[in-house]
Structures are given as structure tokens and as C-alpha cells.
Amino acid sequence: MAEPLTVSIADLRAALLRALDATEKRLGPEVALDVDYYWHLAVEDAFNMAGEPQTFTVGQVSDDLEEAVQDEHDRLPEEASHDLSHLVGVLRALEFAARS
């Protein structure tokens, strides 16, 4: 890849909203997630094409959901990767539910 890819946060937000709207139309305003634990690949390994990942960990949708929706504290810019990681787990569980 010669130049880095760029993403517009506004465009990504709009795309996510469209996907969530479509999911709500298909599954309703509340979705029962019949999964909890999942295989998680560290983001550093996921984007390292120099070698095959050697380590997987376990993620937990219930933990991700709790972390993702809590509004007890202000989100600090330094916490963005933590918040995004939890949202990815919830979104994957929604993807799984939508495929059923």
C-alpha cells in the first residue's frame, strides 16, 4: 500500500447508523444475543501480515456490552481504542445474530 488509507469519521458514523437501522428493521429494537464468549485476535496481530498469528484470546460479549453502553464517565480520547475494542465485540455478535 503506497499511501495510508483515510477514513472520514462522519462517513463511518453514517455507515454504522445505516447498518444499525437495517439490523433493527430485521431483528427489532432489542436483539437477544445467544452468544457470549468468542475468539479474539489482538489487533496488533490482525494487521501484521508478516507472520501468522500465534495467539488468540477470548472475548466476552456481555463484558463488551456493559463497557460499550456505560455512560457513567466521560469518554477520554485516550480511551478510544478500549471503547472501539468493546464495540467490535458487540457488533460481531450482532452480525452473528443477523446471519441466523
Secondary structure, DSSP 8 states (H G I E B T S, - for coil): --S-----HHHHHHHHHHHHHHHHHHH-SS------EEEE--HHHHT-TTS-----EEEEHHHHHHHHH--SS---GGGHHHHHHHHHHHHHHHHHHHH-
